[in-house]
Amino acid sequence: MPDQAFTSCRYDVTHEAIQELGEHESHNDSVYFNFVGPLDRGIAGGVIRIGLRPNEGYGEASVVVPLAGGGTVFHYVRTPISVAEFKVGSPVWESGPLRLECVDPTRQWRLRYRGSEARRIEDTTAFAREPGVTWRSSQTLDVEFDLDWQAEFPVHVLSRDGSLLPDQESSDMVYGKHHLEQFGRITGTMRLGDDTIAIKEAPSFRDHSWGPRIWESAPDQDFVTVYLESGLRVAAIANRIDGLESFHGIWFSPGDTTPTQIDRYELRTAYAGQESAAPVGWTFGAGDTRVDVEGEVVGYLPLRVGKKTVRIAQTILQLSPDMPGQAKTDLTRPVREG
């Protein structure tokens, strides 16, 4: 194992494990991965997450795999966890059939899942409208994967002060102040029923977040990761509260060892919390450099979270030919039916 952390920020190898438990009821220690493709093998990408909430008595695991031909394979499960079972310092997060393990801090992870309770959601709009009914009527699917995640760029943070959302103390947002991130690539195999899909160096992103998190405290939020074929990677978050917008983000160009802070963020979409997906575009800027991308939806699953008052549209996009690549975005909005 290398002696030096692969990082561009204040977070290092000591933060690649479960951190000390805070007193807040909604303390959450979570690890998250997304990846895009391979479309030609039948999937648009994937989202994999475990969040541990011992003060609330549970851990939660979620796997979202949008299919290239439509529909989404989805599994969400809660498992009991007590404060005594919360293993501070452990490099392993486990909940239900999902296990996420840091193998080499700041460089390598292993993602494993094997279960028979995932569902194939054919109509994601119906799932948005009646999630329980749609879930219960959907086909169950045996799912298994063993994925190796390798870092491509150093660990980074989105804001200059090293937190996900600066100045949280002066707002009503409670949203995981400690938050490290990293771009990489995923390789391995994924079996969905009778179909086995080989994944080779799919562009990917991960994060580790800890601290209090109340989903509905950030009811109008965008989070996006962009993977351009040129090798450029972008990560950004934007929040709108009382008519005011704040944003933070970075990009890496091939060969960069430190990220470039963005100073411009513009979102273009008709999505506003409704049941169906919509195309999304962005403009990112840093100094005199500007990046414009437009995306068509190739994968989508709308999830109600928190007290079910907000909906996260988990969306994977294929970008237009003039700036080719893919993007994964979470658009959180107050629930709007129709």
Phi, psi and omega in degrees: 000132179300148181284334187254136179293146177268083188215152177243012187217191184285347180273141185221201185296334181291343181263008178263036179211168177298130186265171182304142181280129176274172184275341184299138181304324185263025177302132183227133172238110189228152170234143190220141176224141165229158174210162182237140181080181001273117180302323183287352176253006171107357178232148178276340182152203181198158175227126186227129185209144166232133173235128180255125182232071186295330179292339175259356172088015181210159166244152180231139178236139177220141176228126180233120179230093176293137183266143184297329181269007182110153184083170183214134170276129188218138171216132173227133180214143172251140176231146182294141171212131180260168176301322180294333181270357181280109192267084178300133181093351180283139176272010185240130171250129180225139172201126182057225183274006186253134178226124180238121189232130173279113183272318181221103189308132181071007183225323189211139175227158173236131184241120183228143180208139171208118182195168183237015185253003175293155179236148174264104181274107182282322184247096183288335176292318176296324178297323177296322185280315181224077187299317182295312180298315182294319178301310185294331182269000182271154181294131173284155187214132170287128181230138177212135172212153175220107189237140177252123180254126180238136180292142175248327178230162181290161174304140181220172170233160185275331186243161186294333181270003174085015178242163179292314182231098181299156175062030179298329182298335181263010179228179179269003181283134176234099197209060170056074185302320179275124189202106175253155186219164180194139173267144179201204178219150182244137177225142177156202180232149177225126177251124177242100186064238181270357183261126175251126187246126175273128179245124183233111175052045176291134177303138189211166181214147176221161170213161171229125184231141175212149184125178180299139175218120174239109188305315187283359176283349175235073192280352180224086190222145170243139168228131186219142167236134183240136180235101179271149178298337177291347184102351177293138176235136180231138171226133182208153175226141177225142178230143177236122180222127178053040176082359180251139179248137171234147178215156178213145179181171182218166163219154174242133167262157180308131179090350180292141173251350173226146182280158171263128180284131178276149178237011177216134179215123176224132180251140175231110177194153174268358181290131182217032178098003180283182187282328186260158182280168178211151176302154182223141174223159180218155163238126174244144179218150174214110184063234180270000182263137182227140178235121178247128177228146176230135185231143172256141186289127174240352177203140188202136169210119178270127184238128170278137184227173179061232178270022176071016180268349177235155181237130174259117175272098177280116193226133173248135187234142169264126185275157186292156186299334181287343174215071192291149179155200178224165175216150172237126181227147169247115177254107181264126181217156170303141183299130174230121181280152178094000000 
